[in-house]
Amino acid sequence: MAQLLVRDIPEDVVAALKRRAKRHGRSAEAEHREILRQALSSGRDDFLNAAFRFRRELEEEGRRFSDSATIIREERDRR
């Protein structure tokens, strides 16, 4: 498994991290991993949720979407 080294962390951030780790019953290192996991996975989930919500709103307005594979095939056949 890879390792990550972060330098020059302000003391107040380190103290807050240790308090948070203690509240969750984890080591500071385990808390680091959980914070990174949440931060990186939520961005993808937020994007996907927003995309699905946007598409649903467009469909409710009457917009219809075609299968892109069908469109590409039709374009190739025209050549």
Beta strands, then each sheet from edge to edge (+ up, - down):
end
